[in-house]
Amino acid sequence: MIKRILITGGAGFIGSNFVRFVLNKTDYSIVILDALTYAGNTENIAEYLTDERCTFIKGRIEDNEIIRRICTEYDIEGIINFAAETHVDRSIMDPTPFVLSNVMGTVSLLNMARELNLRYVQISTDEVYGSLGNDGLFTEYTPIQPTSPYSASKASADHFVMSFVHTYGVNASITRCSNNYGAMQFPEKLIPLMILNAMEDKALPVYGDGLNVRDWIHVDDHNSAVWSVYKSGKKGEVYNIGASSEQNNITVVKMILKALNKSESLIQYVKDRPGHDRRYAIDATKIRTELNWKPEITFDEGLSSTIEWYCNNMEWCNNVRSGEYRNYYEKHYKQ
Ligand SMILES: NC(=O)c1ccc[n+]([C@@H]2O[C@H](COP(=O)([O-])OP(=O)(O)OC[C@H]3O[C@@H](n4cnc5c(N)ncnc54)[C@H](O)[C@@H]3O)[C@@H](O)[C@H]2O)c1
């Protein structure tokens, strides 16, 4: 019997890497639902579109009818929800699309999981915990204290997931991962933006003093963890995902410049983002011990393979950057 899952947001950065993971490492078939916003790119999954185990449908997760049709026609076993508006700076400019996709969209998927008794995994983020001081780590028991419209919308979605578990008994789990990097990440996010600017000898805009700390994880490690949670995670549980790889932004930028043999004079400090969280760091003990998951890729290895991927895929980069990205970039960084 065919086992099939619905992967939402499968044309985005993490979702498209997850599509590759599922098709290469499992015997599952998939339906991908993606609205193809500025961040969704079918080039990311082009090689799978002709695979008989893969069906792609363009549509929005808030659209109840399309979700119902997919889940019934394709006999879906479970939903893994990657679809979201994800860029903090965009959420500061306009929070409304974040409420529609991240909150309303999650509720519409949960309604279907409830009605059809489906397994459900919500891909959340460590940003729902807010910011850490110099010490400590986020655990699953850290209070939810979102600080940006993006993280507020993700936190709200998490509360709906838990409410569906407790009120209706939906078999749902939540993952909260730290910052991802890897191939096919849209070049508005730190690592690809810095790689591409450095390759082209453009200024590398670094927020504030550059000392904000993020706990980096390679996208492939994130995705193996998501699969463990889908298969073995318990109903109503949250699983933090991280690779214990804290780096401040300026260190990451300098590592990229060094790898590309470029001068640090390209670094340009710019006005800090409003409410910029200072430090995120994940305690992933629970998923390591309960689900026996562990990350496989060190930050040094992962960063160098990511830089190599961008160098070898300039056509992908140019196609992405010829769209809305450029207008957004001008508007955002022109000062
Ligand atoms: N990137 C990270 O570092 C990170 C870390 C932790 C958690 N996450 C979470 O992982 C998920 C994926 O993140 P990403 O970095 O791949 O994002 P992304 O912006 O690259 O991709 C998001 C995808 O969702 C699609 N989408 C957006 N709104 C939609 C809607 N209403 N209906 C259907 N599709 C829609 C977009 O077209 C795009 O393909 C998000 O839920 C995000 O909150 C990301």
The ligand as a Tripos MOL2 file, in Angstrom:
@<TRIPOS>MOLECULE
LIG
   44    48     1     0     0
SMALL
NO_CHARGES

@<TRIPOS>ATOM
      1 N1         14.9550   29.0930    7.8470 N.am      1 LIG1
      2 C1         15.1810   28.8420    9.1350 C.2       1 LIG1
      3 O1         16.2890   29.0720    9.6220 O.2       1 LIG1
      4 C2         14.1010   28.2490   10.0050 C.ar      1 LIG1
      5 C3         14.4270   27.8610   11.3120 C.ar      1 LIG1
      6 C4         13.4340   27.2600   12.0990 C.ar      1 LIG1
      7 C5         12.1580   27.0780   11.5880 C.ar      1 LIG1
      8 N2         11.8690   27.4920   10.3260 N.ar      1 LIG1
      9 C6         10.5050   27.2440    9.8250 C.3       1 LIG1
     10 O2         10.6280   26.3070    8.7590 O.3       1 LIG1
     11 C7          9.6050   26.5370    7.7820 C.3       1 LIG1
     12 C8         10.2300   26.6940    6.4100 C.3       1 LIG1
     13 O3         11.1530   27.7930    6.4340 O.3       1 LIG1
     14 P1         12.0030   28.1870    5.1320 P.3       1 LIG1
     15 O4         13.1990   28.8930    5.6140 O.co2     1 LIG1
     16 O5         12.1130   27.0410    4.2310 O.co2     1 LIG1
     17 O6         11.0110   29.2520    4.4790 O.3       1 LIG1
     18 P2         10.9060   29.7900    2.9880 P.3       1 LIG1
     19 O7         10.4270   31.2000    3.1160 O.co2     1 LIG1
     20 O8         12.1420   29.5010    2.2140 O.co2     1 LIG1
     21 O9          9.7560   28.8740    2.3520 O.3       1 LIG1
     22 C9          8.4230   28.9830    2.7260 C.3       1 LIG1
     23 C10         7.5930   28.3130    1.6340 C.3       1 LIG1
     24 O10         6.2190   28.3920    2.0360 O.3       1 LIG1
     25 C11         5.4400   28.8130    0.9240 C.3       1 LIG1
     26 N3          4.2610   29.5010    1.4660 N.ar      1 LIG1
     27 C12         4.2300   30.6760    2.1470 C.ar      1 LIG1
     28 N4          2.9620   30.9650    2.5010 N.ar      1 LIG1
     29 C13         2.1850   29.9380    2.0370 C.ar      1 LIG1
     30 C14         0.8040   29.6550    2.0920 C.ar      1 LIG1
     31 N5         -0.0570   30.4830    2.7000 N.pl3     1 LIG1
     32 N6          0.3470   28.5150    1.5090 N.ar      1 LIG1
     33 C15         1.2030   27.6600    0.8930 C.ar      1 LIG1
     34 N7          2.5320   27.8940    0.7930 N.ar      1 LIG1
     35 C16         3.0120   29.0220    1.3700 C.ar      1 LIG1
     36 C17         6.3560   29.6980    0.1180 C.3       1 LIG1
     37 O11         5.9490   29.8090   -1.2370 O.3       1 LIG1
     38 C18         7.6990   28.9870    0.2770 C.3       1 LIG1
     39 O12         7.8710   28.0150   -0.7270 O.3       1 LIG1
     40 C19         8.8560   27.7850    8.2500 C.3       1 LIG1
     41 O13         7.6760   27.3690    8.9030 O.3       1 LIG1
     42 C20         9.7950   28.4480    9.2450 C.3       1 LIG1
     43 O14         9.0870   29.1630   10.2320 O.3       1 LIG1
     44 C21        12.8010   28.0770    9.5210 C.ar      1 LIG1
@<TRIPOS>BOND
     1     1     2 1
     2     2     3 2
     3     2     4 1
     4     4     5 ar
     5     4    44 ar
     6     5     6 ar
     7     6     7 ar
     8     7     8 ar
     9     8     9 1
    10     8    44 ar
    11     9    10 1
    12     9    42 1
    13    10    11 1
    14    11    12 1
    15    11    40 1
    16    12    13 1
    17    13    14 1
    18    14    15 2
    19    14    16 1
    20    14    17 1
    21    17    18 1
    22    18    19 2
    23    18    20 1
    24    18    21 1
    25    21    22 1
    26    22    23 1
    27    23    24 1
    28    23    38 1
    29    24    25 1
    30    25    26 1
    31    25    36 1
    32    26    27 ar
    33    26    35 ar
    34    27    28 ar
    35    28    29 ar
    36    29    30 ar
    37    29    35 ar
    38    30    31 1
    39    30    32 ar
    40    32    33 ar
    41    33    34 ar
    42    34    35 ar
    43    36    37 1
    44    36    38 1
    45    38    39 1
    46    40    41 1
    47    40    42 1
    48    42    43 1
@<TRIPOS>SUBSTRUCTURE
     1 LIG1         1 GROUP 0 **** ****
